[in-house]
Amino acid sequence: MPGRSNVVVEKSIQFSLLIIEFTELLESQRKFVVAKQLLKSGTSIGANIHEAQNAESRADFIHKMKIAVKELEETKYWLTLCEKSKSYPSSLMLNKQVQELGLIMYKIISTSKSNK
């Protein structure tokens, strides 16, 4: 339906934009390895969610969303390293956003599985 809002798609785009900004900060501090990993996993969440929107079946949709969740969990890992490292910046806002996005994604997968 045109013009219909999709919360998880919108939140994933917003999250990706925040990840891009944060990884630019990491790169400015010469934290290139973590920046690259975080950029890849953090933006891949939204890419996989977008791909899931055009899934060929419910099973395909669930599979694509599970891939997005794997990327989300990897992103949490890199953000945790930044948070716990004395020499890295961290972002409470990103941590909050990734948690919120995860809750939505887990709920979507759960609901999709139960509606089979």
Secondary structure, DSSP 8 states (H G I E B T S, - for coil): -TT---HHHHHHHHHHHHHHHHHHHHHHTT-HHHHHHHHHHHHHHHHHHHHHTT-SSHHHHHHHHHHHHHHHHHHHHHHHHHHH-TTS---HHHHHHHHHHHHHHHHHHHHHHHT-
